[in-house]
Amino acid sequence: STDTATRYLNMISVISESDSQFLFRQYWLLRRLENSVQALNDEQTHVISKGQSDILEHFSLTWEELAKSMRQAHALV
């Protein structure tokens, strides 16, 4: 699982505890976002359009915050 993988990476000193927790939280945030977008139009998609900003608002996120957290996660992996 993602939790097991991030904990293991921390255990073998590849990433810090805080980075492990961040990646775990980001993974589940993105999964919830993905499920919300897919449920919106009942289709398999991984794209959030600018017209779907209300989904981000539901998660108390802005486009800028999402982009920042994605850059941060990308830098860790």
DSSP file with accessible surface (Angstrom, degrees, kcal/mol):
  #  RESIDUE AA STRUCTURE BP1 BP2  ACC     N-H-->O    O-->H-N    N-H-->O    O-->H-N    TCO  KAPPA ALPHA  PHI   PSI    X-CA   Y-CA   Z-CA
    1    1 A S     >        0   0  111      0, 0.0     4,-2.5     0, 0.0     5,-0.2   0.000 360.0 360.0 360.0 165.1    0.0    0.0    0.0
    2    2 A T  H  >  +     0   0   41      1,-0.2     4,-2.7     2,-0.2     5,-0.3   0.909 360.0  52.7 -61.6 -41.2    1.0    3.6   -0.3
    3    3 A D  H  > S+     0   0   44      1,-0.2     4,-2.4     2,-0.2     5,-0.2   0.944 110.5  47.0 -60.8 -46.4    1.2    3.9    3.5
    4    4 A T  H  > S+     0   0   89      1,-0.2     4,-2.5     2,-0.2    -2,-0.2   0.924 113.0  49.6 -62.1 -43.2    3.5    0.9    3.7
    5    5 A A  H  X S+     0   0   51     -4,-2.5     4,-2.5     2,-0.2    -2,-0.2   0.931 112.4  45.4 -64.4 -45.4    5.7    2.2    0.9
    6    6 A T  H  X S+     0   0    9     -4,-2.7     4,-1.8     1,-0.2    -1,-0.2   0.898 113.9  49.8 -69.0 -36.5    6.1    5.7    2.4
    7    7 A R  H  X S+     0   0  153     -4,-2.4     4,-2.8    -5,-0.3    -1,-0.2   0.906 111.0  50.1 -64.5 -42.0    6.8    4.3    5.9
    8    8 A Y  H  X S+     0   0  124     -4,-2.5     4,-2.4     2,-0.2     6,-0.2   0.923 107.8  52.4 -63.7 -43.9    9.4    1.9    4.5
    9    9 A L  H  <>S+     0   0   61     -4,-2.5     5,-3.0     1,-0.2     6,-1.2   0.882 112.9  46.1 -60.0 -35.5   11.1    4.7    2.6
   10   10 A N  H ><5S+     0   0   41     -4,-1.8     3,-1.9     4,-0.2    -2,-0.2   0.925 109.0  54.9 -70.3 -43.4   11.3    6.7    5.8
   11   11 A M  H 3<5S+     0   0  130     -4,-2.8    -2,-0.2     1,-0.3    -1,-0.2   0.870 110.7  44.7 -59.8 -37.1   12.5    3.6    7.8
   12   12 A I  T 3<5S-     0   0   76     -4,-2.4    -1,-0.3    -5,-0.1    -2,-0.2   0.241 118.8-112.7 -94.9  15.8   15.4    3.1    5.4
   13   13 A S  T < 5S+     0   0  109     -3,-1.9    -3,-0.2     2,-0.2    -2,-0.1   0.751  81.8 124.0  64.2  30.6   16.2    6.9    5.5
   14   14 A V  S   <S+     0   0   90     -5,-3.0     2,-0.3     1,-0.3    -4,-0.2   0.854  82.6  12.7 -82.3 -38.4   15.3    7.6    1.9
   15   15 A I  S    S-     0   0   21     -6,-1.2    -1,-0.3    -9,-0.2    -2,-0.2  -0.940  86.4-105.7-133.9 158.7   12.7   10.3    2.9
   16   16 A S     >  -     0   0   51     -2,-0.3     4,-2.6    -3,-0.1     5,-0.2  -0.287  33.5-107.3 -77.0 166.8   12.0   12.0    6.2
   17   17 A E  H  > S+     0   0   97      1,-0.2     4,-2.5     2,-0.2     5,-0.2   0.919 121.7  49.9 -59.7 -43.7    9.0   11.3    8.4
   18   18 A S  H  > S+     0   0   74      1,-0.2     4,-2.5     2,-0.2    -1,-0.2   0.898 111.1  48.7 -66.2 -38.0    7.4   14.6    7.4
   19   19 A D  H  > S+     0   0   47      2,-0.2     4,-2.8     1,-0.2     5,-0.2   0.900 110.1  52.8 -66.5 -38.0    7.9   13.8    3.7
   20   20 A S  H  X S+     0   0    3     -4,-2.6     4,-2.1     2,-0.2    -2,-0.2   0.944 112.1  44.3 -60.9 -46.7    6.5   10.4    4.2
   21   21 A Q  H  X S+     0   0   90     -4,-2.5     4,-2.6     2,-0.2    -2,-0.2   0.897 112.4  52.8 -65.8 -40.3    3.4   11.8    5.8
   22   22 A F  H  X S+     0   0   20     -4,-2.5     4,-2.9     2,-0.2     5,-0.2   0.943 110.2  47.1 -60.6 -48.7    3.1   14.5    3.1
   23   23 A L  H  X S+     0   0   24     -4,-2.8     4,-2.5     2,-0.2    -1,-0.2   0.901 112.0  50.8 -62.3 -39.4    3.2   12.0    0.3
   24   24 A F  H  X S+     0   0   65     -4,-2.1     4,-1.9    -5,-0.2    -1,-0.2   0.948 112.9  45.1 -63.1 -46.8    0.7    9.8    2.0
   25   25 A R  H  X S+     0   0  136     -4,-2.6     4,-2.4     1,-0.2    -2,-0.2   0.907 113.4  50.7 -63.6 -41.9   -1.7   12.7    2.5
   26   26 A Q  H  X S+     0   0   22     -4,-2.9     4,-2.8    -5,-0.2     5,-0.2   0.906 106.9  54.4 -62.9 -42.3   -1.2   13.9   -1.1
   27   27 A Y  H  X S+     0   0   80     -4,-2.5     4,-2.2    -5,-0.2    -1,-0.2   0.950 112.4  42.3 -56.6 -49.3   -1.9   10.5   -2.5
   28   28 A W  H  X S+     0   0  105     -4,-1.9     4,-2.3     2,-0.2    -1,-0.2   0.855 111.9  54.5 -72.0 -31.9   -5.2   10.3   -0.8
   29   29 A L  H  X S+     0   0   20     -4,-2.4     4,-2.7     2,-0.2    -1,-0.2   0.956 110.7  46.4 -61.6 -47.6   -6.1   13.9   -1.6
   30   30 A L  H  X S+     0   0   61     -4,-2.8     4,-2.8     1,-0.2    -2,-0.2   0.881 110.5  52.7 -65.0 -36.0   -5.5   13.1   -5.3
   31   31 A R  H  X S+     0   0   84     -4,-2.2     4,-2.6    -5,-0.2    -1,-0.2   0.923 110.8  47.1 -64.9 -41.8   -7.5    9.9   -5.2
   32   32 A R  H  X S+     0   0  120     -4,-2.3     4,-2.2     2,-0.2    -2,-0.2   0.912 113.2  48.9 -66.2 -40.5  -10.5   11.8   -3.6
   33   33 A L  H  X S+     0   0    4     -4,-2.7     4,-2.6     2,-0.2     5,-0.2   0.934 111.1  50.3 -61.3 -46.4  -10.2   14.5   -6.3
   34   34 A E  H  X S+     0   0   44     -4,-2.8     4,-2.6     1,-0.2     5,-0.2   0.935 110.7  48.8 -57.9 -46.3  -10.0   11.9   -9.0
   35   35 A N  H  X S+     0   0   79     -4,-2.6     4,-2.3     1,-0.2    -1,-0.2   0.890 111.1  50.6 -63.1 -38.5  -13.1   10.1   -7.7
   36   36 A S  H  X S+     0   0   41     -4,-2.2     4,-1.7     2,-0.2    -1,-0.2   0.922 111.3  47.2 -65.1 -44.5  -15.0   13.4   -7.5
   37   37 A V  H  X S+     0   0    2     -4,-2.6     4,-1.1     1,-0.2    -2,-0.2   0.925 113.8  48.1 -63.6 -42.3  -14.1   14.4  -11.1
   38   38 A Q  H  X>S+     0   0   23     -4,-2.6     5,-1.7    -5,-0.2     4,-0.7   0.888 111.4  49.7 -67.7 -36.1  -15.1   10.9  -12.3
   39   39 A A  H  <5S+     0   0   75     -4,-2.3    -1,-0.2    -5,-0.2    -2,-0.2   0.824  99.2  68.8 -71.5 -28.4  -18.4   11.0  -10.5
   40   40 A L  H  <5S+     0   0   85     -4,-1.7    -1,-0.2     1,-0.2    -2,-0.2   0.918 121.4  13.0 -57.6 -47.5  -19.2   14.4  -11.8
   41   41 A N  H  <5S-     0   0   88     -4,-1.1    -1,-0.2     2,-0.2    -2,-0.2   0.245 103.1-117.2-114.4  11.8  -19.7   13.2  -15.4
   42   42 A D  T  <5S+     0   0  153     -4,-0.7     2,-0.3    -3,-0.2    -3,-0.2   0.933  76.3 116.1  50.1  52.5  -19.8    9.5  -14.7
   43   43 A E  S   <S-     0   0   99     -5,-1.7     2,-0.7    -6,-0.2    -2,-0.2  -0.990  74.6-104.7-147.0 154.2  -16.7    8.9  -16.8
   44   44 A Q        +     0   0  156     -2,-0.3     2,-0.3    -3,-0.1    -9,-0.1  -0.723  61.6 138.7 -79.3 113.5  -13.1    7.7  -16.4
   45   45 A T        -     0   0   30     -2,-0.7    -7,-0.2   -11,-0.2    -8,-0.1  -0.980  44.8-162.1-152.3 158.0  -10.9   10.8  -16.5
   46   46 A H        +     0   0  136     -2,-0.3     2,-0.4    -9,-0.1   -12,-0.1   0.009  64.1 101.6-128.5  25.1   -7.9   12.3  -14.7
   47   47 A V        -     0   0   98    -13,-0.1     2,-0.6   -10,-0.0    -2,-0.0  -0.941  51.0-162.1-119.3 130.3   -8.4   15.9  -15.8
   48   48 A I        -     0   0   39     -2,-0.4     2,-0.2     5,-0.0   -14,-0.0  -0.958  19.6-151.8-107.2 118.5   -9.9   18.7  -13.8
   49   49 A S    >   -     0   0   56     -2,-0.6     3,-2.3     1,-0.1    -2,-0.0  -0.489  27.9-109.1 -86.9 162.3  -10.9   21.6  -16.1
   50   50 A K  G >  S+     0   0  151      1,-0.3     3,-1.0    -2,-0.2    -1,-0.1   0.818 119.1  63.4 -58.0 -28.0  -11.0   25.2  -15.1
   51   51 A G  G 3  S+     0   0   70      1,-0.3     3,-0.3     2,-0.1    -1,-0.3   0.551  93.8  62.5 -74.1  -6.9  -14.8   24.9  -15.2
   52   52 A Q  G X>  +     0   0   21     -3,-2.3     3,-1.9     1,-0.2     4,-0.7   0.021  60.5 125.6-107.4  29.4  -14.7   22.4  -12.4
   53   53 A S  H <>  +     0   0   36     -3,-1.0     4,-2.2     1,-0.3     5,-0.2   0.767  61.6  72.8 -59.3 -25.3  -13.2   24.7   -9.7
   54   54 A D  H 3> S+     0   0   93     -3,-0.3     4,-1.9     1,-0.2    -1,-0.3   0.828  90.5  58.9 -62.0 -27.7  -16.1   23.9   -7.4
   55   55 A I  H <> S+     0   0   13     -3,-1.9     4,-1.0     2,-0.2    -1,-0.2   0.939 106.3  47.0 -64.4 -44.5  -14.5   20.5   -6.9
   56   56 A L  H ><>S+     0   0    2     -4,-0.7     5,-2.5     1,-0.2     3,-0.7   0.901 108.9  55.0 -63.5 -39.4  -11.4   22.2   -5.6
   57   57 A E  H ><5S+     0   0  137     -4,-2.2     3,-1.9     1,-0.3    -1,-0.2   0.875 100.3  60.0 -61.3 -36.3  -13.5   24.4   -3.4
   58   58 A H  H 3<5S+     0   0  144     -4,-1.9    -1,-0.3     1,-0.3    -2,-0.2   0.839 109.5  43.0 -59.4 -32.4  -15.1   21.3   -1.9
   59   59 A F  T <<5S-     0   0   42     -4,-1.0    -1,-0.3    -3,-0.7    -2,-0.2   0.247 118.4-114.2 -95.4  10.1  -11.6   20.3   -0.8
   60   60 A S  T < 5S+     0   0  107     -3,-1.9     2,-0.3     1,-0.2    -3,-0.2   0.896  74.1 132.6  56.5  43.2  -10.8   23.8    0.4
   61   61 A L      < -     0   0   28     -5,-2.5     2,-0.3    -6,-0.1    -1,-0.2  -0.917  46.2-151.8-122.2 150.9   -8.1   24.1   -2.3
   62   62 A T     >  -     0   0   61     -2,-0.3     4,-2.5    -3,-0.1     5,-0.2  -0.741  35.6-108.6-107.9 166.1   -7.2   26.7   -4.9
   63   63 A W  H  > S+     0   0   62     -2,-0.3     4,-2.7     1,-0.2     5,-0.2   0.902 121.6  52.6 -58.7 -39.4   -5.6   26.0   -8.3
   64   64 A E  H  > S+     0   0  137      2,-0.2     4,-2.5     1,-0.2    -1,-0.2   0.910 109.1  47.9 -65.5 -41.4   -2.4   27.6   -6.9
   65   65 A E  H  > S+     0   0   96      2,-0.2     4,-2.5     1,-0.2    -1,-0.2   0.903 112.6  49.1 -66.3 -40.4   -2.4   25.4   -3.8
   66   66 A L  H  X S+     0   0   17     -4,-2.5     4,-2.4     2,-0.2    -2,-0.2   0.937 112.2  48.0 -63.7 -45.5   -3.0   22.3   -5.8
   67   67 A A  H  X S+     0   0   39     -4,-2.7     4,-2.4     1,-0.2    -2,-0.2   0.915 111.8  50.5 -61.7 -42.1   -0.1   23.2   -8.2
   68   68 A K  H  X S+     0   0  134     -4,-2.5     4,-2.3     1,-0.2    -1,-0.2   0.932 111.6  46.4 -62.8 -45.7    2.2   24.0   -5.3
   69   69 A S  H  X S+     0   0   13     -4,-2.5     4,-2.5     1,-0.2    -1,-0.2   0.877 111.5  52.4 -67.3 -33.6    1.5   20.7   -3.5
   70   70 A M  H  X S+     0   0   81     -4,-2.4     4,-2.7     2,-0.2    -1,-0.2   0.914 109.8  48.4 -67.2 -40.9    1.9   18.8   -6.8
   71   71 A R  H  X S+     0   0  161     -4,-2.4     4,-2.3     2,-0.2    -2,-0.2   0.917 112.0  50.3 -62.1 -42.1    5.3   20.4   -7.4
   72   72 A Q  H  X S+     0   0   94     -4,-2.3     4,-1.1     2,-0.2    -2,-0.2   0.927 112.8  45.2 -63.8 -44.2    6.3   19.6   -3.9
   73   73 A A  H  X S+     0   0   15     -4,-2.5     4,-1.4     1,-0.2     3,-0.5   0.919 111.5  53.1 -65.4 -42.9    5.3   15.9   -4.3
   74   74 A H  H  < S+     0   0  148     -4,-2.7     3,-0.3     1,-0.2    -1,-0.2   0.893 104.9  55.2 -60.1 -39.4    7.0   15.7   -7.7
   75   75 A A  H  < S+     0   0   84     -4,-2.3    -1,-0.2     1,-0.2    -2,-0.2   0.824 107.3  51.3 -65.1 -28.1   10.3   17.0   -6.1
   76   76 A L  H  <        0   0   49     -4,-1.1    -1,-0.2    -3,-0.5    -2,-0.2   0.769 360.0 360.0 -79.5 -27.1   10.2   14.2   -3.6
   77   77 A V     <        0   0  137     -4,-1.4    -2,-0.2    -3,-0.3    -3,-0.1   0.647 360.0 360.0-103.3 360.0    9.7   11.4   -6.1
